[in-house]
Structures are given as structure tokens and as C-alpha cells.
Amino acid sequence: AHEVTDFFHTHKVQVLEWPAHSPDLNIIEHVWHYLKESVRQLPVASSKGNLWLTVQMVLDYMWSEEMTKKINDLYESLPNHMQAVIAAHGGNTSY
């Protein structure tokens, strides 16, 4: 991390203080949310076999065309998110 910080300083790269887990610039936080919501909507498994079926259902959904589109949309929205963070000088945004 020190090498990166030194590089940014040497090359005069503007760096904003922003939490690593902020969903504004980290689409994986949104993907985790989708995964958690998918799991919460399913009934509690009554056996180990049912648990594995439930896990498989959720994993199938996470690899589905619908989820792939959601992730692509999140990725494509990143430039807007970055502009919002820059405009807010690292402060809160509407994302």
C-alpha cells in the first residue's frame, strides 16, 4: 500500500478518502445484497439435502442471465458513480 501511495503522490494523482466497502464505488457490495436477498426469500431448509438444493438454486440464480444483466448495469454505471463522488469531494452521494 505504501508503494501505491508513494506513486500517487509522485505522479500527483488526486485520491479521495472513501471507505473500501462503500457501495458507491464497489459493485460487489450490491452483488452481495442481491445474494443475501435471494437467500432470505427461500424457506428454511428442513434437511441437509434440502439445504444443498437451496444453495444450488441460489447459485443458479446468481449465474443467471438476469443477474448477469444486473451486474453489467452496475459496472456500466461506475463512471457516473465516480463523477458523483468527485463532485461531492468524497462526501455522500445519492448512490
Contact map, one row per residue, 1 for C-alpha under 8 A:
11111000000000000000000000000000000000000000000000000000000000000000000000000000000000000000000
11111100000000000000000000000000000000000000000000000000000000000000000000000000000000000000000
11111110000000000000000000000000000000000000000000000000000000000000000000000000000000000000000
11111111000000000000000000000000000000000000000000000000000000000000000000000000000000000000000
11111111100000000000000000000000000000000000000000000000000000000000000000000000000000000000000
01111111110000000000000000000000000000000000000000000000000000000000000000000000000000000000000
00111111111000000000000000000000000000000000000000000000000000000000000000000000000000000000000
00011111111111100000000000000000000000000000000000000000000000000000000000000000000000000000000
00001111111110000000000000000000000000000000000000000000000000000000000000000000000000000000000
00000111111110000000000000000000000000000000000000000000000000000000000000000000000000000000000
00000011111110000000000000000000000000000000000000000000000000000000000000000000000000000000000
00000001111111000000000000000000000000000000000000000000000000000000000000000000000000000000000
00000001111111100000000000000000000000000000000000000000000000000000000000000000000000000000000
00000001000111110000000000000000000000000000000000000000000000000000000000000000000000000000000
00000001000011111000000000000000000000000000000000000000000000000000000000000000000000000000000
00000000000001111100000000000000000000000000000000000000000000000000000000000000000001001100000
00000000000000111110000000000000000000000000000000000000000000000000000000000000000000000100000
00000000000000011111010000000000000000000000000000000000000000000000000000000000000000000100000
00000000000000001111110000000000000000000000000000000000000000000000000000000000000000000000000
00000000000000000111110001000000000000000000000000000000000000000000000000000000000000000000000
00000000000000000011111001001000000000000000000000000000000000000000000000000000000000000000000
00000000000000000111111111001000000000000000000000000000000000000000000000000000000000000000000
00000000000000000000111111111100000000000000000000000000000000000000000000000000000000000000001
00000000000000000000011111100000000000000000000000000000000000000000000000000000110010000000101
00000000000000000000011111100000000000000000000000000000000000000000000000000100110000000000000
00000000000000000001111111111100000000000000000000000000000000000000000000000000000000000000000
00000000000000000000001111111110000000000000000000000000000000000000001001100000000000000000000
00000000000000000000001001111111000000000000000000000000000000000000000000000000000000000000000
00000000000000000000111001111111100000000000000000000000000000000000000000000000000000000000000
00000000000000000000001001111111110000000000000000000000000000000000000000000000000000000000000
00000000000000000000000000111111111000000000000000000000000000000000001000000000000000000000000
00000000000000000000000000011111111100000000000000000000000000000000000000000000000000000000000
00000000000000000000000000001111111110000000000000000000000000000000000000000000000000000000000
00000000000000000000000000000111111111000000000000000000000000000000000000000000000000000000000
00000000000000000000000000000011111111100000000000000000010001000000000000000000000000000000000
00000000000000000000000000000001111111110000000000000000000000000000000000000000000000000000000
00000000000000000000000000000000111111111000000000000000000000000000000000000000000000000000000
00000000000000000000000000000000011111111100000000000000010000000000000000000000000000000000000
00000000000000000000000000000000001111111100000000000000010000000000000000000000000000000000000
00000000000000000000000000000000000111111110000000000000000000000000000000000000000000000000000
00000000000000000000000000000000000011111110000000000000000000000000000000000000000000000000000
00000000000000000000000000000000000001111111000000000100000000000000000000000000000000000000000
00000000000000000000000000000000000000011111100000000000000000000000000000000000000000000000000
00000000000000000000000000000000000000000111110000100000000000000000000000000000000000000000000
00000000000000000000000000000000000000000011111101100100000000000000000000000000000000000000000
00000000000000000000000000000000000000000001111101100000000000000000000000000000000000000000000
00000000000000000000000000000000000000000000111111100000000000000000000000000000000000000000000
00000000000000000000000000000000000000000000111111110000000000000000000000000000000000000000000
00000000000000000000000000000000000000000000001111111000000000000000000000000000000000000000000
00000000000000000000000000000000000000000000111111111100000000000000000000000000000000000000000
00000000000000000000000000000000000000000001111111111110000000000000000000000000000000000000000
00000000000000000000000000000000000000000000000111111111000000000000000000000000000000000000000
00000000000000000000000000000000000000000000000011111111100000000000000000000000000000000000000
00000000000000000000000000000000000000000100100001111111110000000000000000000000000000000000000
00000000000000000000000000000000000000000000000000111111111000000000000000000000000000000000000
00000000000000000000000000000000000000000000000000011111111100000000000000000000000000000000000
00000000000000000000000000000000000000000000000000001111111110000000000000000000000000000000000
00000000000000000000000000000000001001100000000000000111111111000000000000000000000000000000000
00000000000000000000000000000000000000000000000000000011111111100000000000000000000000000000000
00000000000000000000000000000000000000000000000000000001111111110000000000000000000000000000000
00000000000000000000000000000000000000000000000000000000111111110110000000000000000000000000000
00000000000000000000000000000000001000000000000000000000011111110011000000000000000000000000000
00000000000000000000000000000000000000000000000000000000001111111011000000000000000000000000000
00000000000000000000000000000000000000000000000000000000000111111111000000000000000000000000000
00000000000000000000000000000000000000000000000000000000000000111111100000000000000000000000000
00000000000000000000000000000000000000000000000000000000000010011111110000000000000000000000000
00000000000000000000000000000000000000000000000000000000000011111111111000000000000000000000000
00000000000000000000000000000000000000000000000000000000000001111111111100000000000000000000000
00000000000000000000000000000000000000000000000000000000000000001111111110000000000000000000000
00000000000000000000000000000000000000000000000000000000000000000111111111000000000000000000000
00000000000000000000000000100010000000000000000000000000000000000011111111100000000000000000000
00000000000000000000000000000000000000000000000000000000000000000001111111110000000000000000000
00000000000000000000000000000000000000000000000000000000000000000000111111111000000000000000000
00000000000000000000000000100000000000000000000000000000000000000000011111111100000000000000000
00000000000000000000000000100000000000000000000000000000000000000000001111111100000000000000000
00000000000000000000000000000000000000000000000000000000000000000000000111111110000000000000000
00000000000000000000000000000000000000000000000000000000000000000000000011111111100000000000000
00000000000000000000000010000000000000000000000000000000000000000000000001111111110000000000000
00000000000000000000000000000000000000000000000000000000000000000000000000011111111000000000000
00000000000000000000000000000000000000000000000000000000000000000000000000001111111100000000000
00000000000000000000000110000000000000000000000000000000000000000000000000001111111110000000001
00000000000000000000000110000000000000000000000000000000000000000000000000000111111111000000000
00000000000000000000000000000000000000000000000000000000000000000000000000000011111111100000000
00000000000000000000000000000000000000000000000000000000000000000000000000000001111111110000100
00000000000000000000000100000000000000000000000000000000000000000000000000000000111111111111100
00000000000000010000000000000000000000000000000000000000000000000000000000000000011111111100000
00000000000000000000000000000000000000000000000000000000000000000000000000000000001111111100000
00000000000000000000000000000000000000000000000000000000000000000000000000000000000111111111100
00000000000000010000000000000000000000000000000000000000000000000000000000000000000011111110000
00000000000000011100000000000000000000000000000000000000000000000000000000000000000011111111000
00000000000000000000000000000000000000000000000000000000000000000000000000000000000010011111100
00000000000000000000000000000000000000000000000000000000000000000000000000000000000010010111110
00000000000000000000000100000000000000000000000000000000000000000000000000000000000110010011111
00000000000000000000000000000000000000000000000000000000000000000000000000000000000000000001111
00000000000000000000001100000000000000000000000000000000000000000000000000000000100000000000111
